[in-house]
Amino acid sequence: MARNSSQGGKKYPKPVWFEDHEMREEARIFLDEFWPEGTTPVDIEQIADVRASLDIVPMPGIFRAYEIDGFLSNDMTSIFVDEGIAGGATLHRYRFTLAHELGHWYLHERLYEAARFADVRDFVRFRDELPAKDRANYEWQASQFAGLILVPPDVLRETLERALDRARNAGIDRIDLANDALRDYVAEWIGRRLEVSASVVLRRGADDGLWRR
């Protein structure tokens, strides 16, 4: 059983450490259960709303007031999302927010069971009570999980090969993914097809060692 950490008299479970291969396995199992069709882009809204039975609740002004895009309710039944990012112009940010909060929902049940918060103000207080290292670890895990379910490793490799084939067909003889401009162009191309930002593709590609080809 994980040890507890405390600050200000309140105790929360320490984050369980996931090795890289363990996090990838968690994401694979999640997709097998909640998106077995394996099509892309992954319909993260349908996963959250229909298959995980979470209410997606737009909330005005939470980013402006608290600098958060969204949060998972204490009872783990709802994802609150800043109303301003739920529109089409911020689709990538909205999708990543849902995936990130699904990461908390799937990985961090013990933390939410120990927490007590009723609204966004309480959530921010709860978040700030966590020791900085633990909070950073929880958030890192949720973001890693989000990247892996939105951009699964096999899909990333397949889409990268399509992008490189297009480059070759366009007459680019020497493809060097260590070149910043080419790498950014490829990441943008992949991101449009998977409905994620280029920055997510760049991080996932770095994690998978794809830019060292």
C-alpha positions in Angstrom: 0.0 0.0 0.0 1.3 3.4 -0.9 2.5 5.7 1.9 0.5 8.8 2.7 1.8 12.4 2.4 0.6 15.2 4.5 0.6 19.0 4.4 -1.5 21.3 6.6 -2.8 18.3 8.5 -4.4 16.6 5.5 -3.2 13.3 4.1 -3.3 12.2 0.5 -1.9 9.0 -1.0 1.5 9.2 -2.7 1.3 8.7 -6.5 2.0 5.2 -7.6 5.1 5.1 -9.8 4.6 4.0 -13.4 7.6 2.9 -15.5 7.2 3.9 -19.1 6.2 0.4 -20.3 3.7 0.2 -17.5 2.0 3.5 -18.5 1.9 2.4 -22.1 0.3 -0.9 -21.0 -2.3 1.1 -18.9 -3.1 3.2 -22.0 -3.4 0.1 -24.2 -5.8 -1.6 -21.8 -7.9 1.5 -21.6 -8.2 1.8 -25.4 -9.0 -1.9 -25.7 -11.9 -1.4 -23.3 -13.2 2.0 -24.3 -12.2 2.3 -27.9 -11.9 -1.2 -29.3 -12.6 -0.2 -32.9 -9.2 1.5 -32.9 -10.1 4.1 -35.5 -8.5 7.6 -35.5 -8.9 10.3 -34.5 -9.9 8.7 -31.2 -13.3 10.0 -30.3 -12.4 11.1 -26.8 -15.7 12.9 -26.2 -17.6 9.8 -26.9 -15.3 7.8 -24.6 -15.8 10.2 -21.8 -19.5 10.9 -22.2 -20.9 7.6 -23.4 -18.5 4.8 -22.6 -17.1 6.1 -19.3 -20.5 7.7 -18.4 -19.0 11.0 -17.3 -20.9 14.2 -17.6 -19.0 16.9 -19.6 -19.9 20.2 -18.0 -18.9 23.5 -19.7 -18.1 26.1 -17.0 -17.5 29.8 -17.8 -14.3 31.6 -16.8 -12.4 28.9 -14.9 -9.2 29.4 -17.0 -9.4 33.1 -16.5 -10.0 32.8 -12.8 -7.8 29.8 -11.9 -5.6 29.1 -14.9 -7.0 25.6 -15.4 -8.6 24.1 -18.5 -10.8 21.6 -16.6 -11.0 19.3 -13.6 -12.5 16.0 -12.6 -15.3 16.2 -9.9 -14.6 14.8 -6.5 -17.0 11.9 -7.0 -15.4 11.2 -10.4 -18.7 11.4 -12.3 -18.1 14.7 -14.2 -15.5 16.6 -16.1 -15.8 20.4 -15.9 -14.2 22.2 -18.8 -13.7 25.9 -19.4 -16.5 27.0 -21.6 -14.1 29.0 -23.8 -12.1 25.9 -24.9 -15.1 23.7 -25.7 -15.7 25.4 -29.1 -14.3 24.4 -32.5 -11.4 26.9 -32.5 -9.8 25.1 -29.6 -10.7 21.6 -30.5 -7.2 20.2 -29.8 -7.0 21.8 -26.4 -10.5 20.6 -25.5 -9.7 17.0 -26.6 -6.5 17.0 -24.6 -8.3 18.3 -21.5 -10.9 15.5 -21.7 -8.1 12.9 -22.2 -6.1 14.4 -19.3 -9.0 14.3 -16.9 -9.8 10.7 -18.1 -6.2 10.0 -17.0 -7.0 11.1 -13.5 -10.3 9.1 -13.6 -8.5 5.9 -14.7 -5.3 6.1 -12.7 -5.9 8.2 -9.6 -9.1 6.8 -7.9 -7.4 6.6 -4.5 -6.4 10.3 -4.6 -10.0 11.4 -5.3 -11.4 9.1 -2.6 -9.1 10.9 -0.1 -10.0 14.3 -1.4 -12.9 16.5 -0.3 -13.9 19.3 -2.6 -17.3 20.6 -3.8 -16.6 23.2 -6.5 -13.7 24.7 -8.5 -12.5 26.8 -5.6 -12.3 23.8 -3.3 -10.6 21.9 -6.1 -7.9 24.5 -6.4 -7.4 24.4 -2.6 -7.1 20.6 -2.7 -4.7 20.7 -5.6 -2.5 23.3 -3.8 -2.5 21.2 -0.6 -0.7 18.4 -2.4 3.1 18.4 -2.0 4.6 19.9 -5.1 6.5 16.8 -6.1 3.4 14.6 -5.8 1.2 17.1 -7.6 3.7 17.3 -10.5 3.8 13.5 -10.7 0.0 13.1 -10.7 -0.3 15.8 -13.5 2.6 14.3 -15.5 1.0 10.9 -15.3 -2.4 12.2 -16.5 -0.7 14.1 -19.4 1.4 11.1 -20.4 -1.8 8.9 -20.4 -3.6 11.5 -22.5 -0.9 11.6 -25.1 -0.8 7.8 -25.3 -4.6 7.4 -25.8 -4.9 10.3 -28.3 -1.7 9.3 -30.2 -1.2 5.5 -29.7 2.3 4.3 -30.5 1.3 2.1 -33.5 -0.9 4.8 -34.9 1.9 7.4 -34.6 4.4 5.2 -36.4 1.9 4.5 -39.2 0.9 8.1 -39.6 4.6 9.2 -39.6 5.3 6.7 -42.4 2.4 8.3 -44.4 3.9 11.7 -43.8 7.3 10.6 -45.0 5.9 9.0 -48.1 4.2 12.3 -49.0 7.5 14.1 -48.5 9.3 11.7 -50.7 6.6 11.9 -53.4 6.9 15.7 -53.2 10.6 15.3 -54.2 12.3 15.7 -50.8 15.3 13.4 -51.3 16.9 13.7 -47.8 14.5 13.4 -44.9 16.2 14.4 -41.7 13.7 14.5 -38.8 16.4 16.1 -36.7 15.8 19.2 -38.8 13.5 21.5 -36.8 11.5 22.8 -39.7 10.8 19.4 -41.3 10.0 17.9 -37.9 7.6 20.7 -37.1 5.9 20.4 -40.5 5.5 16.6 -40.1 4.1 17.1 -36.6 1.6 19.6 -37.9 0.5 17.2 -40.6 0.1 14.3 -38.2 -1.7 16.5 -35.7 -4.3 17.5 -38.2 -5.1 13.9 -38.9 -5.3 12.8 -35.3 -6.9 16.0 -34.1 -4.2 16.9 -31.6 -1.8 19.8 -31.4 1.6 19.6 -33.0 3.2 19.9 -29.6 1.5 16.7 -28.5 2.8 14.9 -31.6 6.3 16.3 -30.9 6.3 15.0 -27.3 5.0 11.6 -28.3 7.5 11.3 -31.1 10.3 12.2 -28.8 9.1 9.6 -26.2 9.0 7.0 -28.9 12.4 8.0 -30.4 11.0 8.7 -33.8 12.9 12.0 -34.4 16.3 10.2 -34.2 15.7 8.2 -37.4 
